[in-house]
Amino acid sequence: MSTTTEPTVTTTGPFADPSSKGARFTSAAANYIDERTSISGLVKEVGRKIFPDHWSFMLGEVALYSFIAILLSGTFLTFFFNPSMTEVHYEGSYVPLKGIEMSAAYASSLDISFDVRGGLLMRQVHHWAALLFVASIGLHMLRIFFTGAYRKPREINWLIGFVLFVLAMAEGFTGYSLPDDLLSGNGLRIIDGMLKAVPLIGTWISYYLFGGEFPGVDIVGRLYSLHILLLPAILIVALGIHLLLLVINKHTQFAGPGKTNDNVVGVPVMPVFAAKAGGFFFIVFGVIFLIAANFTINPIWNYGPYDPSPVSAGTQPDWYIGFADGALRLLPPGLDVVIGGYTLPFGVLIPLVGLVLFLAVVALYPFLEAWVTGDKREHHILDRPRNTPVRTAIGAAGVTFYAVLWAAASSDLIATHFKLSIEGVIHALQALLIFGTIIAYVVTKRVCLGLQKKDREIALHGYESGRIVRLPGGEYIEVHQQLDEYERWRLTSFQDYKPLMIRPDAQGKISTAQRIRAGFSRWFFEDRIVPVSKNEIEASKHDHH
Amino acid sequence: MADDHGGTAVEKSVPSTASAGTAVVLSEADSIQNPGFPPHRLRVTDTDPKKEKLAERRVSGFFFLSIIGSIAAVVFYFLFPIEEGNLASVRLNTASLGIAISLGLLGIGIGAVHWAKALMSDAEIVELRHGTRGTPETRAKAVEVFTLGNKESGFGRRTLIRNSLFTAIGLSVVPAVVLFRDLAPDEEPNGLLRHTLWKEGVRLARDPDGTPIKASDVTFGSAFHVIPEGLNDEHDRLEQKAKASVLLMRLHPEDLNELPERADWSYDGIVAYSKICTHVGCPVALYEQQTHHLLCPCHQSQFDVANHAKVIFGPASRPLPQLPIKIDAEGYLVAQSDFHEPVGPSFWEREK
């Protein structure tokens, strides 16, 4: 039902329709470009591409647009920032630090904040946009996870998205360290300590990274290369592939009347989606500016230059590194183990390995689930989270796990604000990390099953209308209001899986992999609510009449 | 209903017959049928020309707001300069510039979205999907490309060429590895981590001004942040400070529970411990005078100074290393020697 008009081929070319001077210019320009680029083919292909609409689809857009804000504001900052650790005496406008010895990096960050008009604004735009970037990527990932959008054919794009998430955190951390202030220097010190914990090569990794002993005079310059060159280059390439695959795979959509696994229902790029997305880009950018204009972020002038000796109480990393910092805090004392004269500091290694494993499970989840279901079909209809109780419960458990680690990064602030002992807070968080995760899993799964039952009930018998009617025989009944067929379709169309039955293979054997797969399959699909069938609807109608 | 724009990167493919795994696929007869699209509902701007006109004015109104914002930003840039030493001027510059730019951006954004929602066609359009994989013909062509490439080059047949090429490519990246050796100086890190500026006779000095401390300056219950005297003149001041920082505390001798082999490491209840946390290296900067506990503000490891700085809570594994001290002829506190073990976080070769 597209309104695309097929270009009519005439001797003057398809673009010639000289009704006014402006149109004549446009068509001449279009003709000029097309004759040199065949861009009309691209416009034909993507110009009326369909994008489905749902509020949750904009989370990825927020990430994309805040990234553009980061690129623009970051470029501005590079014109003024000096990534050098040469010691200088500060002579800028910020009086409390006048004459103090500091690195050129810190001094130039202060100059950006206090001597360049709009410099502080751009620094804050850059920082706020970075926080928003990581946050929106996280929420976007959760949306993808809970709706099962990562299923075939989008597993690779999930993986690329995961890489983008990790790159965003890496960009955040490298950028955070550049001003060489006291807070970020302590962050680097922690990184140094964690690197040194790595068996066999840790001491050397730290030594190479810092160009000698910590802190050295090289790290800011090196992080700067990573931050403005290497990481953004990889990020932009990965982002390009991410968006290309989005176009190739076409966007997913929620189940709804008229929507099938074989179509995309929505608005075309030209003009509606372009206007909405383009407008939304400006809104995101505008909101970032509004926040940056009014709310201070990372006031480096309060911290002073980096010095390995002082530290302020209540130190915290930026929010997205919190989960890693929190993990470090939750370990009990005395976990250094010496084997054959070599030291294994498990107090640091367990969080390190645990976080890598956690991220690995996140990265590989689509492949694990695909193996368990054995489903080789393409999926373009999104799941409602309640219709996949175990996946949703796993997600909720993961979110809880992450959230507890994140909260642990503020353990000292929790203790001081709520007048608790630090020991009590840590012990509570340790317990929550394990039991909270389990409870979140169980509760979420039950809630999902309950909601599915409720949906089933509504699909079969309609909503309770609150209207009580007395029948001629004296019986009282409540009148149920039946759903229309569109609403019912929304509630009843979902995929249903049953646990895998173990069957012997051609040799009459059951392999271990098959047993494990069946075990996972039971775990996933043992408790299942079957979608309503046509017969049941028919039967329920007879019940009522 | 459907219209076909064709695939973009992939041609139209046959319907997939891929396995559904353990999915329960209901038969046509038993599954509820998709009811198709609900009837399209018109918006108020579709039916009422007055409202349409109003929406049009509103959209351009937002665009005009944006124009005002962008002009205002330029005006504010010159109107509210930064005055040296005046923090309020920085604040005003940031806020006025930012709010004006924000207005310039939000006006465009809100206007465009409102235009799309209120005035542009809201009819949903259907596009068909095609299987992601190429059609059998396309795939056969792709296979043919590789087969021909292999045949014409002899890539699979001429194994000597192929294998030597793989080896050559593999080895060509090896120089890149050694090129990174000079990221760090030639010395071995392991040795460097074992030595600090402390040695016999080096005076304990105040951090950061570097004035030496007399034993008589250290009152009961007090704590000093300490650096080795002369540290501030070192060319690698920060690297040395990152290892040599020390906390000095004086406890009542009856509170102090010293190890027998370290009985002469303190002087008159004055003890000196490394300030660098044995967890991941933050400065253990908080001293709780009543309990004699040291707290690391980064990850809340706690050390008991009264009991040779052993770990009493938190993720640290080892006590803070103790610096043996004495006094010199003039009554200044001096080190007896360097630390007897590496300071700071644990590392692989630490016990070697």
Contacts between the chains, C-beta under 8 A, distances in Angstrom:
chain1	res1	chain2	res2	distance
A	1	B	1	6.2
A	1	B	2	7.8
A	1	B	3	5.8
A	1	B	123	7.5
A	1	B	125	5.8
A	1	B	126	6.2
A	2	B	3	4.6
A	2	B	5	7.1
A	2	B	125	5.8
A	2	B	127	7.9
A	3	B	121	7.9
A	4	B	5	7.9
A	45	B	5	7.2
A	45	B	6	7.4
A	45	B	8	5.0
A	46	B	8	6.7
A	48	B	5	6.4
A	48	B	125	7.5
A	49	B	5	7.2
A	49	B	8	7.7
A	49	B	127	7.1
A	50	B	125	5.6
A	50	B	126	7.3
A	50	B	127	4.1
A	93	B	82	7.1
A	93	B	84	4.5
A	93	B	85	5.7
A	94	B	85	8.0
A	95	B	85	5.1
A	113	B	90	7.3
A	114	B	82	6.8
A	114	B	90	5.8
A	115	B	82	6.8
A	117	B	77	6.0
A	117	B	81	6.4
A	117	B	82	5.8
A	117	B	93	5.8
A	117	B	97	7.5
A	118	B	77	6.8
A	118	B	93	7.0
A	118	B	94	7.5
A	118	B	97	5.1
A	120	B	90	6.1
A	120	B	93	7.6
A	120	B	94	4.8
A	121	B	93	7.6
A	121	B	94	4.7
A	121	B	97	5.4
A	121	B	98	4.8
A	121	B	101	7.9
A	124	B	94	7.3
A	124	B	98	7.8
A	125	B	98	7.7
A	153	B	132	4.3
A	186	B	282	5.9
A	186	B	283	7.9
A	186	B	298	6.6
A	189	B	242	7.6
A	189	B	280	7.2
A	189	B	281	4.9
A	189	B	282	6.0
A	190	B	280	4.8
A	190	B	281	7.0
A	190	B	282	6.6
A	190	B	298	6.4
A	192	B	280	7.5
A	192	B	281	6.0
A	192	B	345	7.6
A	193	B	277	7.9
A	193	B	279	6.7
A	193	B	280	2.6
A	193	B	281	4.0
A	193	B	282	7.8
A	193	B	344	7.2
A	193	B	345	3.8
A	194	B	280	5.8
A	196	B	281	8.0
A	196	B	344	7.9
A	196	B	345	5.1
A	196	B	346	7.1
A	196	B	347	4.1
A	196	B	348	7.9
A	197	B	280	7.6
A	197	B	345	6.7
A	197	B	346	6.4
A	197	B	347	7.1
A	198	B	348	7.6
A	199	B	348	5.6
A	200	B	348	5.8
A	201	B	348	7.8
A	202	B	347	5.9
A	202	B	348	5.6
A	203	B	189	5.0
A	203	B	190	6.1
A	203	B	193	7.2
A	203	B	347	4.7
A	203	B	348	5.9
A	203	B	349	6.2
A	204	B	189	6.5
A	206	B	189	7.3
A	207	B	184	4.7
A	207	B	189	3.9
A	208	B	180	7.0
A	208	B	183	4.4
A	208	B	184	4.8
A	209	B	183	7.6
A	210	B	184	7.5
A	211	B	183	6.0
A	211	B	184	5.4
A	211	B	185	7.6
A	212	B	184	5.4
A	212	B	185	5.3
A	212	B	192	7.9
A	212	B	239	7.1
A	213	B	189	7.3
A	213	B	192	5.6
A	213	B	193	7.6
A	213	B	236	7.7
A	213	B	239	4.5
A	213	B	242	7.2
A	213	B	243	7.6
A	214	B	239	6.9
A	214	B	242	5.5
A	214	B	281	7.5
A	215	B	238	5.5
A	215	B	239	6.8
A	215	B	242	6.4
A	216	B	239	6.4
A	218	B	183	7.9
A	247	B	8	6.1
A	247	B	9	7.8
A	248	B	8	6.2
A	248	B	9	4.8
A	248	B	10	6.6
A	248	B	132	7.2
A	249	B	132	6.4
A	250	B	127	7.4
A	250	B	129	5.8
A	257	B	34	6.7
A	257	B	35	5.0
A	257	B	36	6.3
A	257	B	37	6.0
A	257	B	38	5.4
A	258	B	1	7.8
A	258	B	34	6.9
A	258	B	35	7.7
A	258	B	36	5.2
A	258	B	37	3.7
A	258	B	38	7.5
A	258	B	126	7.6
A	259	B	34	7.8
A	260	B	34	6.2
A	261	B	129	7.5
A	262	B	128	6.4
A	262	B	129	5.3
A	263	B	2	6.4
A	263	B	126	5.1
A	263	B	127	6.6
A	263	B	128	5.6
A	263	B	129	6.2
A	264	B	126	7.1
A	264	B	127	4.6
A	264	B	128	7.8
A	264	B	129	6.2
A	265	B	37	7.9
A	265	B	124	5.2
A	265	B	125	7.4
A	265	B	126	5.4
A	266	B	124	6.0
A	266	B	125	7.0
A	267	B	122	7.5
A	267	B	124	6.7
A	267	B	125	6.9
A	268	B	125	5.6
A	271	B	116	7.5
A	271	B	120	5.6
A	272	B	116	5.1
A	272	B	120	4.8
A	272	B	121	6.8
A	272	B	122	7.5
A	275	B	112	5.0
A	275	B	113	7.1
A	275	B	115	5.7
A	275	B	116	3.8
A	275	B	120	6.3
A	276	B	112	7.4
A	276	B	113	5.6
A	276	B	116	4.5
A	276	B	117	7.5
A	278	B	112	5.8
A	279	B	108	7.0
A	279	B	109	4.6
A	279	B	110	7.0
A	279	B	111	7.0
A	279	B	112	2.9
A	279	B	113	3.8
A	279	B	114	7.9
A	279	B	115	7.6
A	279	B	116	6.6
A	280	B	109	6.5
A	280	B	113	6.3
A	281	B	109	7.0
A	282	B	105	4.8
A	282	B	106	6.8
A	282	B	108	4.3
A	282	B	109	3.1
A	282	B	112	6.9
A	283	B	105	7.6
A	283	B	106	6.1
A	283	B	109	3.5
A	283	B	110	6.4
A	283	B	113	6.9
A	284	B	109	7.7
A	285	B	105	4.7
A	285	B	109	7.4
A	286	B	102	4.8
A	286	B	103	7.5
A	286	B	104	7.7
A	286	B	105	3.5
A	286	B	106	3.5
A	286	B	107	8.0
A	286	B	109	5.7
A	287	B	102	7.5
A	287	B	106	7.3
A	289	B	98	5.2
A	289	B	99	7.8
A	289	B	101	5.0
A	289	B	102	3.8
A	289	B	105	6.2
A	290	B	98	7.0
A	290	B	99	6.7
A	290	B	102	4.1
A	290	B	106	7.4
A	292	B	94	7.9
A	292	B	98	5.6
A	293	B	94	6.0
A	293	B	95	5.0
A	293	B	96	8.0
A	293	B	97	7.1
A	293	B	98	2.3
A	293	B	99	5.0
A	293	B	101	7.8
A	293	B	102	6.3
A	294	B	95	6.3
A	294	B	98	7.2
A	294	B	99	7.5
A	306	B	238	7.5
A	307	B	208	7.3
A	307	B	238	7.0
A	307	B	241	7.0
A	308	B	238	6.1
A	308	B	241	5.0
A	308	B	242	3.7
A	308	B	245	6.4
A	308	B	276	7.7
A	308	B	283	6.6
A	309	B	207	5.4
A	309	B	208	7.4
A	309	B	225	6.3
A	309	B	227	7.2
A	309	B	241	5.8
A	309	B	245	4.5
A	309	B	275	6.5
A	309	B	283	5.5
A	309	B	285	7.8
A	310	B	225	7.8
A	310	B	283	6.6
A	310	B	285	6.5
A	311	B	282	5.9
A	311	B	283	4.7
A	311	B	285	4.9
A	311	B	297	5.4
A	311	B	298	7.0
A	312	B	297	7.0
A	313	B	285	8.0
A	313	B	286	6.3
A	313	B	297	4.7
A	314	B	297	7.0
A	315	B	282	7.9
A	315	B	297	5.6
A	315	B	298	5.8
A	325	B	299	7.6
A	328	B	279	7.6
A	328	B	280	6.8
A	328	B	299	5.3
A	328	B	315	6.1
A	329	B	299	4.7
A	329	B	300	6.1
A	329	B	314	7.5
A	329	B	315	6.4
A	330	B	315	7.5
A	331	B	315	4.2
A	332	B	315	7.3
A	333	B	301	7.2
A	333	B	311	4.3
A	333	B	312	7.6
A	333	B	313	6.7
A	333	B	314	6.1
A	333	B	315	6.6
A	333	B	316	6.0
A	333	B	317	6.3
A	334	B	311	6.6
A	334	B	317	5.4
A	335	B	315	7.7
A	335	B	317	5.6
A	336	B	317	3.8
A	336	B	318	6.2
A	336	B	346	5.3
A	338	B	351	5.3
A	341	B	351	5.3
A	341	B	352	5.5
A	342	B	348	5.5
A	342	B	349	6.9
A	342	B	351	7.1
A	342	B	352	7.2
A	343	B	346	4.9
A	343	B	347	6.5
A	343	B	348	5.9
A	343	B	349	7.6
A	343	B	350	4.5
A	343	B	351	5.6
A	344	B	348	7.9
A	345	B	317	6.2
A	345	B	345	7.1
A	345	B	346	3.9
A	345	B	347	7.8
A	347	B	279	6.6
A	347	B	315	4.7
A	347	B	316	7.1
A	347	B	317	5.1
A	348	B	279	7.3
A	348	B	280	6.3
A	348	B	315	7.6
A	348	B	345	7.4
A	348	B	346	7.5
A	373	B	21	4.4
A	373	B	22	5.8
A	373	B	23	6.8
A	374	B	19	6.5
A	374	B	21	3.0
A	374	B	22	5.8
A	375	B	19	7.2
A	375	B	20	5.8
A	375	B	21	3.7
A	375	B	22	7.4
A	375	B	23	5.5
A	376	B	18	3.8
A	376	B	19	4.5
A	376	B	20	7.6
A	376	B	21	6.7
A	377	B	16	6.3
A	377	B	18	4.8
A	377	B	19	7.5
A	377	B	20	5.7
A	377	B	23	7.7
A	378	B	16	6.3
A	378	B	18	7.4
A	378	B	131	6.6
A	378	B	132	6.4
A	380	B	129	6.1
A	411	B	300	6.4
A	412	B	297	6.9
A	412	B	300	5.9
A	422	B	300	5.3
A	422	B	313	7.6
A	423	B	313	5.7
A	426	B	300	7.0
A	426	B	313	7.8
A	426	B	314	7.7
A	485	B	35	4.1
A	486	B	35	5.6
A	486	B	38	4.7
A	488	B	32	7.1
A	488	B	35	8.0
A	489	B	32	6.7
A	489	B	34	6.2
A	489	B	35	5.4
A	492	B	32	5.2
A	493	B	32	7.0
A	493	B	34	7.2
A	495	B	23	5.6
A	496	B	23	6.8
A	496	B	24	4.6
A	496	B	26	8.0
A	497	B	21	7.3
A	497	B	22	4.9
A	497	B	23	5.1
A	497	B	24	6.7
A	498	B	22	5.7
A	498	B	24	5.5
A	499	B	22	6.9
A	500	B	22	5.1
A	521	B	22	6.1
A	525	B	22	6.8
A	530	B	24	7.6
A	531	B	26	7.5
A	532	B	32	6.7
A	533	B	26	6.2
A	533	B	30	4.7
A	533	B	31	6.4
A	533	B	32	7.0
A	534	B	29	7.2
A	534	B	30	5.6
A	534	B	31	6.4
A	534	B	32	5.3
A	534	B	33	7.6
A	535	B	30	6.0
A	537	B	32	6.7
